[in-house]
Amino acid sequence: MKSGYEMRKVINQLNGFDFNNSDDRHIFSTVYESILLELRDAGNKGEYYTPRAITQLMTQMTNPRLGDRVLDPAAGTGGFLSAAIDYIREAEVRTLDDEAILQKSITGWELKPVSYVLGLTNLILHGIDVPDWHYLDSLKTEYNTIGPKQQVQVILANPPFGASIADGVETNFPATYRCRESADLFIVLFIQLLKPGGRCAIVLPDGCITGDGYKERIREKLLTDCNLHTIVRLPQSTFHPATVSTNLLFFEKGTPTKEIWFYEHRLPEGQKSYSKTKGIQFSEFAPMIEWWGSAETGYAGREESQVAWKVKVGDLKRGFDLDVKNPTTSGFEHELTAQEILVELRKSFAKATTALEQITTAL
């Protein structure tokens, strides 16, 4: 803010809030979240924001309970943790003792300075008096020293992908999983950070659920150590302005995966894409939530449909490829935008380049 006069006006306005008053704090929290929403379109700050509808869905389907330790190792502005706070508080907090338990069970780690400060403020506005919020590089956590005391019951996260990592960070991980892709390393870290029986919901682009080499070995570890019971496939424009095919992965640690359910979330009828003025809404997930079923019954009530299908692990393509298309549809669900066409072209060129390199190597 270049103008000192404008800064003074802002400070005067903030002084009008009584942060000891729950109503005032709730109002300001709502205002603050709207500011975070605007950051989505503010240059590279968009990487910090996950649409609120997504954080609400992932939290509700993971079902954190009072007393569960909830961790986001790539916490950004604290969207997942604030959603967990609201969810637990509404469902189970009835006494001051309950609130004291909640206060001690929410943990966030964040590396980027701006989002660290934004997230700290967000947790305070959500009633966490002394946030367990740390300014650190999660990928530098000593992998082999993570034991029962460091492990948690719930992880909710949207790990950065395509982000640069500090030199030598990959050597902190077992040799078979070492790489320079941040999102792939986070998957390995998440599995290690979960207690047996712990639940996890994460956002991953298509590039992390397919591919050979270390990516295949990481997926094998995920399917061996955890029950990856559900993958929700989202439209490319969900994280507008970014245009990338994105998935929500839900898994529980402790038992290997036997079959995976896929659910394709489609755009509302008549809408070609999500945008700044027409973002994804939580109400759109009502059919999915009704279909979801219960973890206690092993999701036995689920049925296949035009948007839901299941795949046995043994039927996955070579390399445990999780990019499984909807068998009931072909082509695209809507007329592609110019940006989406470019994305598809890049995918096609990448496949052609890979094939050409393989042929060159063979010759």
SULGI-V331602 format. One record per pair of residues at least 12 apart in sequence whose ideal C-beta (glycine too) atoms are under 7 Angstrom apart, sorted by the first residue. I is the first residue (numbers start at 1). J is the second residue. Records with the same first field share a line. If there is no record, write none. Layout:
I=J ; J
This chain:
25=125
28=125
29=125 ; 126
32=121 ; 122 ; 125
36=49 ; 77 ; 118
37=49
41=241 ; 276
45=114
46=241 ; 242
47=160
48=76 ; 77 ; 115
49=77
50=79 ; 158 ; 203
51=238 ; 279 ; 280
52=79
53=280 ; 281 ; 282
54=280
55=79 ; 80 ; 83
56=83 ; 282
57=282 ; 285
58=156 ; 201 ; 248
59=80 ; 83 ; 84 ; 87 ; 156
60=87
61=201 ; 250 ; 292
62=154 ; 156 ; 199 ; 201 ; 250
64=84 ; 87 ; 88 ; 154
65=92
66=88 ; 92 ; 93 ; 98 ; 101 ; 102
67=101 ; 105
68=105 ; 153 ; 154
69=105 ; 107 ; 152 ; 153
70=84 ; 105 ; 106 ; 107 ; 152 ; 154 ; 156
71=107 ; 152 ; 155 ; 193
72=108 ; 156 ; 157
73=109 ; 138 ; 157 ; 186 ; 189 ; 193
74=138 ; 157 ; 158 ; 159 ; 160 ; 186
75=108 ; 109 ; 110 ; 119
76=110 ; 115 ; 119
77=115 ; 118 ; 119 ; 122
78=108 ; 119 ; 122 ; 123
80=156 ; 157
81=106 ; 108 ; 123
82=122 ; 123 ; 126
84=106 ; 156
85=102 ; 106 ; 126 ; 128
88=102
89=102
103=128 ; 129
106=128 ; 132
107=132
108=133
109=134 ; 136 ; 138
110=135
111=136 ; 137
116=135
119=133
120=133
137=166
138=189
139=165 ; 169 ; 172 ; 182 ; 185 ; 189
140=166 ; 169 ; 172
141=189
142=172
143=172 ; 173 ; 192
146=192 ; 193
150=193
151=193 ; 194 ; 195 ; 198
152=193 ; 194 ; 195 ; 198
153=195 ; 198
154=198 ; 199
155=190 ; 193 ; 194 ; 200
156=201
157=190 ; 202
158=202 ; 203
159=182 ; 183 ; 186 ; 202
160=182 ; 183
161=182 ; 183 ; 205 ; 208
163=182
165=180 ; 182
170=185
173=185 ; 188
176=217
177=214 ; 217 ; 218
178=214
179=214
183=204 ; 208
184=208 ; 214 ; 215 ; 218
187=218 ; 222
188=218 ; 221
190=202
191=221 ; 222 ; 225 ; 226 ; 253
194=253
196=253 ; 254
197=252 ; 253 ; 254
198=252 ; 253
199=252
200=251
201=248 ; 250
202=249
203=246 ; 248
204=247 ; 249
205=244 ; 245 ; 246
206=245 ; 247 ; 323
209=247 ; 322 ; 323
210=321 ; 322 ; 323
212=319
216=319 ; 320
219=320 ; 322
220=320
222=251
223=256 ; 257 ; 313 ; 320
224=256
225=253
226=251 ; 252 ; 253 ; 257
227=251 ; 252 ; 255 ; 256 ; 257
228=249 ; 251 ; 257 ; 260
229=250 ; 251 ; 252 ; 260 ; 261 ; 299
230=250 ; 261 ; 263
231=247 ; 249 ; 260 ; 262 ; 322
232=247 ; 248 ; 263 ; 265
233=247 ; 262 ; 264 ; 265
234=246 ; 247 ; 248 ; 265
235=265 ; 267 ; 274
236=340 ; 343
237=273 ; 274
238=274 ; 280
240=274 ; 275 ; 276 ; 279
243=339 ; 340 ; 343
257=313
258=312 ; 313
259=310 ; 311 ; 312 ; 313
260=310 ; 311
261=299 ; 302 ; 308 ; 310
262=308 ; 309 ; 311 ; 324
263=288 ; 307 ; 308
264=307 ; 326
265=288
266=307 ; 333
267=334
268=284
272=334 ; 335
273=337
291=308
306=328
309=326 ; 327
311=324
